[in-house]
């Protein structure tokens, strides 16, 4: 299980999107990664479902300060579903 680095800055971004850290951590643990990049800073784009079933997009990176097991969520917000998902 990953550990997350939460600071006022990224918690405020989640709150603006009506998400809690618990919801985002749950979605991250059950995520589908769709993109990764190295520049200008390493990061990843993932999609997961929060406990109520809604999809969220998560932009995150591994902490580059010596602890690769620490996850830093840049932002997360509700979306209709991951790319390529068939909607009924």
Order of alpha helices (4+ residues) and beta strands (2+ residues): beta-alpha-alpha-beta-beta-beta-beta
